[in-house]
Amino acid sequence: MATMPMDIVTDVILRLPATTLLRCRVLSKPCYSLIDSPDFVASHLKRRLETEEHVMILLRTPRLLRTVYLDAPDKISDVEHPLQTGGFTEVFGSVNGLIGLTNSPLDLALFNPSTRKIHRLPIEPVDFSERYITRENVFYGLGYDSVSGDYKVVRMIQSKYKGDGVNESFGYPLEIKMFSLKSNKWKRIYLLFEVQILFIYFYYHLLYRRGNGVLVSNSLHWILPRTGGHTAFNTIIRFDLATDDLGVLSFPSDLYCEDDMDIGVLDGCLCLMCYSESSVDVWILREYEGKWRKFITVPKPETVVAFEFVRPMIYSKDRSKILLEINNGKLMWFDLESKSFETLVIKGCEDLQCNAEIVVSSLVLGCKGDPRRAPEKKMMQKGNKRLYAHLYSVLFLTCFDSLIRFLDMDKTVRQILSLVYLHSLRF
């Protein structure tokens, strides 16, 4: 019997979620080598981002992380809390299957909930005394720098008191430091005067999670709101992950003077949410540095007493609905045509207050090879032919039925593998 063409084998393996691939690593040394290779990790991630397959919702309670696939909300998995210390762990971002976790400005980590692998960031001291810092004025951002192929964390802290001994500072002193996963080091970010002057006043009396950076177009974004009449206009600041520059992004003139604003991302586009008692206006920036346009108005659902926090998360597959997170935990599909709501019920979490993040299933940080160590290359090289032939024989000929049971695959994956196996009999 002839072996299956390698491009078919590759295509099938790339369709599997990260959790299944981790189990496949134990089948043989060639399987282990393939799945651990930087090329495979990069190709697997590329497919996840292009097809939006195996999209998960990460749910966070103060003492527990849970994941559930968006298309299977009745199958929930508990994730052992990697920073559990009895405190209140925050999730401050998600990119390429990684999430940022923090217990304090000194206790941070990158974590992949699919592979359960964690990278603890080295401790980086804060310039200010602890008595000058509160949780509400420490802000983070997690992003992937596509220019350097590096994952980066930004930590921004503004002292709540003036004159605490920071050199060359005025107003309320600000500290910005950035961590690079490639170098595993922190570096200080120095501000230009035109940006530093924005921090004469103390900005960050915001609700929880509004200080987490939003990643769009290789930059992290935060909103500086007008507060207490100190400043005339709302402002968006952006941190360029490639140049390490902090600058200002255009703001829609209609929203300059609004008092209750938030920032988010939908389908790779920056969004602004403007709150009122009965609705939330969502503005969107379709072309980066282009013109802001009002996108939708979300009315207050009957089951919600008041809007405290609204964030668009992801489109449905047919793009007729948008999944919204409302008031830190309630997930609802909003129909763009009928303006109606449908609650997304997640089994086992009906009565829990869970914050949510969208996470893709990836091998980043979970295997020896990941995109930060090598650029993506073509997987199909002549030197891999023997490896793919062996992988094929292990996966599809030697123990096909027992393999499926061992991997505990879902119905869709079983059907794919069965079709591939039947196809191979024709060769």
N, C-alpha and C positions, 0 to 999 in steps of 0.2 A: 504494500500500500504506500502510495506516495505521501510525502508530508505536505501539510497545508502551506500555501504561499505565506511568506513571512509578513507581508503587508497586512494580511488578514489577521494573523496572530497578534501583530502589534496593535491593530485597530481594536480588537476585542479586549486586550489587556488594558489599554488606555481608557476603556469605558468603565472599568471597575472603580468603585469608591476607594478612598485611601484605607479605610478600615479593612476591607477585603484584601487589598494588596499587601498589607502588613502580614496577614495570615499566609499569603502565598509565598512570602520570603522564606518560610521554614521548609518548603517542599524540596528544595535542592540548592546547591551552591550557585548554579547558573541563574535560578530564579532570584536568589538573594542578590547576586551581582547586578542583574538587570534592574531590579526595582530600586536598588541603592544608588544607581548611577545618576550623575547630575543631569545627563541628557534626558533620561526617562522622567525624573522628577519635574524638569522644566516642561517637557512635552505633556505630561499629565496635567500640570497646572494650566498650561495654555488651553488645553481642551476644556477644562472646567470653566474657564473664564469665557470662552467663545460660545459654548453650548448651554451654560448655566445648568448643567446636570449636577445632581447630588447637592443642591443648595440646602443648607441647614439653618435653623434658627437656634441661636445660643440664648438660653434663658439663665438669668443670674438672680439668685436670691442671696441674702447676706451670708449664707453658709453653704451654698450648693450651686454647682454649675450643671446644667442639663442641655442636651442637644436633641433636636428632633428634625427630621427631614421635612421640608416644606410640603412635599407631595404625600407624606405619610404622617400626619400629625398625631396619629394614635400610637405610634411607636417611639417612645421617648427613652433616652439613655442618660443615666447619671454619670457625671464626669467627676472623678475625685478632684477635690479642690486643691490645686498645687501650692497655693499660698495660704492655706487655711491656718490661721493662728488664733482663732477665736475673735478676730476683729471684723472689720467691715471692708471686704475686698471689692474694689471697683474694676470694671472693664472699661478701658478708655480707647478702644478702637479695634478695627478688624481689617486685615488686608491679606489677600492670597492664602487664606486659611489660618493665619496667625491672629491672635488677639493679644492686647496689652493688658496686664494685670498690675494692680498696685494696692498695697496696704498703707503705704506712706510714701513721702518723697524719696525716702532712702531704700525702700523695699519694692522693687519693680521687677517684672519678668515678661518675657515673650513666651506664649504657650500655644501649642497646636492641639485643639480638643479632639481632632481625629486620630492623631498618633499618640496623644497623651505625653508628648515631649515638651520639656520646659527649658528655657535658657534664662537664668537669673542674671539681671544686670548688675555689674559691679556697683558698690555703694559710692555715691557721689555726694559729698557734703553740700549743704545749703549755706549760702553766704550769710543769711539772716539768723538771728537768734530765734529759737522755737517760739518765744513769746510774741514774736512779730508775725507769726504765720498761723492761719486757720485753714481748715480743709477747703473752705469755699474760695480761697485765693491761690490754690495750687492747681495748675492746668497742664494737660498732657496732650500729645498728639502722636499717632503711630502711622507711619507711611512707608511705602516702597519707592525708593529712588530709582526710576527706570534708566537714568543716565549711567549711574555707577553700579547698578544691580545690587543695591544695598538696602537693608531694612534699617529704619532710623526711628528713634524715639525723641520727641522734644518735650522738655520739662520747663514750664514757664511759671515763675513765682513772683508775685508783687507783694512787697511788705505792706502791712496795714498801718504802719506808722512811718512818719518822716524822720530823716536824720538818724539812721541807725548805723552809721559808720561806713557805708558803702562808698568807695572812692568815685569821684567824678559823677555823682548822681544828684538828681534834683527831684522835687515832687515826691511821689511814693516810689522808692527804689524798686527796680525790676531786675530779675535774674533770669536769663535764658541759657539753657545748656542742651546739647544734643548728643545722643548716643548713637554710635555706629555699630551694627552687628558684625560687619566685616573686620573692623579693628578691635572690637570689644572694648571701646574706650569712649569716654565723654569728652566733649570740648565746649568751651564757653563761646557764646554768640554775642558779638558786639553790635550795637545798634547805631544806625545813622541818626543824626540829630533830628531830621524831619520825622522819624518814627519815634524816637525817644521822647519827643515833646508831647506825644499823645498820652504819655503816662504821667503827666503832671498830677492828674487826678486819680483817685482810686476807683477803678471801674467795676471790680468783679463781685458785686452783691447779686449773684445769679442763682437760679435754681440748680440743683444737682444735675450734672451731665451736660449743662450748656457750656461748660468750659473745655469739652473734649474737641480736639481739632478734627476738621472735616477734610478728607483727602480728595482733591480734584486736580487734574492736570499737573501732577508731580509737585503739588504744593499743599500744605496744611493751612486751614482757614479757621479763624475765630471771629466772632462779632464783638466789637466794643460798643456797648449800648450807651445812650445818653442816660445818665443817672442823676437824680436829685437836682437837675437844672445846672450841673457843673459844665456840661458841654452842649453845644447846639445840635450836633448831628450824630446819628449812628455811623459807625465805621466798621469795615471789614479789613482785618489784617491777614496777611498771608506769609507763610514761611516757605521759601523755595528750597526743596530738598537737595537740589543739585548745586546751587550756589551758596546755600546757607544764609541768604539775605531775607530779612524781614521787611515787608513793604505793605502797601495799601492797595486794595482792590476797589474798583468802582462800586457804588451803592446806588440803587434806584432812587431817583430824586423824590418820588412819591412817598418813600418810606423814611426819609431823612429824620423826621421828627416823631416817628412812632415810638411809643414807650414800652411796648412788649414785643420783643423780636427774638427770633431763634434762627439757627442756620443748620442745614442738612445737605444730603446728597441723594439724588434719585437718578438711576441709570447713567451714572458718571457725570451728571450735571449738578452744579451748585444750586441749592434752593434756599429761599428765605421764607420763614413763617411769620406772619403778622397776626397777632391774636386780638380778638374782640370777645364780648360776652357770649355771642351766639354763633360765631363762626371763626374759621382760620383761613386767611388768604395765603396761598402758596405761590411764590414768585420763583421763576426758574431762569437760569443763565445757560441757554442752549449752546452758545458758542463762547468759549472762555475769553474774557475781556471784551465780549460783545455787549449787546443790549439786554437788560433785564426785561422780562415780560411776565405779566400775571398769568398763571397757569390754571389754577382751579381755586374755588372757594369750598371749603369743607364745612358743612353745617354741623352743629353740635348734635350728636346722637341722643336719642331719648334716654338711653341707659347711662349717659354721662351727666353728672351734675354741673361740672364746669370744666373748661379747658385749662389744664395746667401745663401740659407737655404734649405736643403732636409732632410726629416725625414720619415722613414717607420713607418706606424701606425698600420695596421692590415691586415691579410690575408682575401681574399674572402672566402666564405663558402666552395668552392671546392678547395681552396688553389692554384688556378692557377694564381691568381693575388695578388698584394700587393697595398694597398692604400698608396700613398705618399702625404705628404704635401710639396709643393715646394714654396719657397720664401714667407713664412708667409701668406698663404691664399689660394693658388691654390691647389685644391685637384684633384689628378689624379690616376686612376687605371693603374698599370704597369703590363702588361702581361709577365709572366716569360718565356714563350716559344717563343712568337713572338717578344718580346721586344718593343711592341707598347704601346701607351698611349690612355686612354679614360678619358676625363674630367668628374668628378662627378659634375653634375649641381644641385645646391641646390636652389630651387625656392625662389626668393626674396633676394638672396645674390650674384647674378651674378656680380654686380659691386662694391661689398664691399670688403675691405681688412680685412679678418677675420682670426685670428689665431685659430687653431683647437686642440682639445683634444678628445681622446676616453674616454667615460664615460659609465659605466654600470648602468642600472636602479636598484636602491637598496633602502632599507628603513633605511640604516645606518644614524644615526643622525636625522632621521625623526620621529621616534616613541620613546616611553619611553624605550622600550626594544631594545637594539642593541648589536652587538657582543662584544663591549668593556665592557659590564656589566656582561656577563655570557658566558661561553663556550657553544659550540653547543651540544645539547643533542638530544636524540631521541624524535621526536614530538609525536609519537603515544604511549601514556601512558593511562592506564585504567581511570585515573582521568579526561581525556579529552573527554570521550565518549559522555557525555551529551552535552558538548559544541559543538562537531562536528555534532551531530544529529540536534541541534538547528540551527547551521550554514547552514546545508544542507537544512533544511525546509525553511529557509529564502531565500536562494539563488536559490533553484531549484523548489520549490513547490508553495510557497505562491504567489510570484509575478514575475514569470520568465520573461515574456515579458516586463513588465514595468521596471524591473531591468536592462535588457540589454540596453533599451533606456536611462535610467537614467545614467548608467555608460559610455555611449557613447563609447562602445567597438568597436574595429576594426573587420573586417570580420573574421579573423582567430580565435579570441577569441570567437566570436559569434558561430562559427561552433563547437568549442570545447565544449562550454557549452550546445549547442543543442544536441550534441551526448551523452553527459553525462546524460542529462535529459531523452532522449529516452531510454538509457540503464537502468535508474532507474525504468522504467515502467515494466521491466521484473521481478523485485523482488517481 
